[in-house]
Amino acid sequence: MSAQDFDIQLRLHAPSVGDRLRLRRPHSILYGELRPQLIARCSRISSYLRDADLLANSSLLLGGGEARRGFTIQRADGSSVRVNFTVVAPSAGHLYQSKVHYLLSARADTLVEVGCYLQGATHPVTYLAFSMCDRPGTIQALQRQEIPARRDNLLVLTRALGLSGVARNLMSFTIGQAVKYLRGMGCKFIVTAFNPLLGFSGSALHAANFTPFATAPVAYCYDKFGSYQTRRQSMSDKCTDRRAGNYRNLLVVLGTDGTSRKETRKVTTLQHLAEPAHDAPAHHLPALDPDELRRFRSRLEAAWSLSTAHPSYACEPLSSKGQCGVSSVWLARRLRQREIEATYCYGRLTFDDPAISSVDHHCWIEIGSAADAHRHVIDLTCDQADGFEEKVIYRRYDELARAGIRYEPVTRLAVDDLPNDRVWPRYTQLEESMYLKWGMQTLYDSV
C-alpha cells in the first residue's frame, strides 16, 4: 500500500481516539489500536487500485509526463500518449467511488461523471464526479458574497481522484475540460471542499483557479467496528459514533465562463458556515404530475434490457417483470434532484381480486413516513402483476388499501443506502442505457 494512502486513513481515523487521548493513554497504544483498521482499509484500496491501473492503462505514464492542450501527454523520453476526455460510465464510476477513493463510499446522488482516458483504456486515469448542491447554506454563503448562485446553475465536485503514476498536471487539465462540459449543461458555478486536516493542499484546485469563499464544519463518524463513515452513511446507521469537533473544510468556487468568473472575484472574506440542521419531516407531501410519471415509464421501457432485469427473469421475454428495482432507483434519484426525498421499498404486492396475481418480490418507492397512511406510493412497473392492466400507480397508501391493492414493504432504504444494495450494479446498466438513448440532461431539466 502507498504511504500517502496510509497517512490519509490515519488522519481520517485520528479523531476517533479523542476521548482516549484525553485520558493520557500513550500514543503508541492508541496507534496500535487504530493500525489494524488502517491496514484493512488501505489493503482494500490497494487491491482495487491495481485493478483500476490495469483497466486504465496507467502503465503508459510510468516515468511521468505532462499534459498538453492537444490532448496528449508528453513523456520524459519525448514520446506522447493520446488522452480522451469523456463521460465515465456509471459502473466504472461506482468502482472508483466505492473501492478506490479514500472515503470508500459511493454517492447515490451523482449526476455527472467525467474523466480522461489513455489510449486503449476501458477506465479513466483521472475521474471527477459532480452532484447537485443539497446544502442551502452553501448557496446562501455565495449569495452573501453577491454571487448569483442557485440550485439550477451550480454543481458540487464530490469525488476526484487520479490513479498512480498520473501526469503531474493531468488533474488540473481534467478539471479544465470538465468546466467546458458542465458549461454546456447550464452550470455557472462549481463548488467543492477539501480537508486540510487530511493533508490535502488543494494545489490542483488552485491551479484551476478555484477561489476560497467559506469554511464548513466536518463531523467524523465511525461505525461499530471503528471504521470511518461519511455523513450520508451515518444518517441511516443508529450505531454511528459521531465526533463533532473544531474540524473544518475549506470551500472553494469556480466560475465556468467569463461572466461567472468575474462574479467569483467579488469574494473578499471567508464565511464560516454552521453545522447543517437535520431536515424536519415534511408536513405536506409534494404533488407529482401523473402524466410525467407515465412519460418516465415510457423512457424506462426503451432502456430496459436483460442486463437490467432481475436474474429471476433473465430467461423470460423482456417486459416490466424484473425491472421494478432499477426503475424505482432511477425515479428515487430523479426526485431527489427536485429536493423530494423518496424511500425505496422492497416487499410484496397483493390484490383482493383473485383474478390478479400477487407479486411476491417487488420494488416501488414511497414519499412520506412509514407510519403515515396518507403517504404516496409510486410504482412504475405495477403491470408485473398478471391480470393488472395499469402500468403506473401514483396514489395514497390508504386509498390503495381501500381499493384492495396492498403494498407490504419488508425493507425500506433511503436513497443514500442504495449504492450498497445488490440492485445498484443493474441500475448502473440502466443509467448507461438511458444516457445513450437520451443524452445528458441539463441542470434546468434536473430541478
Secondary structure, 3 states (H helix, E strand, C coil): CCHHHHHHHHHHHHHHHHHHHHCCCCHHHHHHHHHHHHHHHHHHHHHHHHHHHHHCCHHHHCCCEEEECCCEEEECCCCEEEEEEEECCHHHHHHHHHHHCCCCCCCCCEEEEEEEEECCCCCCCEEEEEEECCCHHHHHHHHHCCCCCCCCCEEEEEEEEECCCCCCCHHHHHHHHHHHHHHHCCCCEEEEEECHHHCCCCHHHHHCCCEEEEEEEEEEEECCCCCEECHHHHHCCCCCEEEEEEEEEEEEEEECCHHHHHHHCCCCCCEECCCCCCCCCCCCCCCCCHHHHHHHHHHHHHHCCCCCCCHHHCCCCCCCCCCHHHHHHHHHHHHHHCCCCCEEEEEEEEECCCCCCCEEEEEEEEECCCCCCCCEEEECCHHHCCCCCCCCEEEEHHHHHHCCEEEEEEEEEEHHHHHHCCCHHHHHHHHHHHHHHHCCCCHHHHC
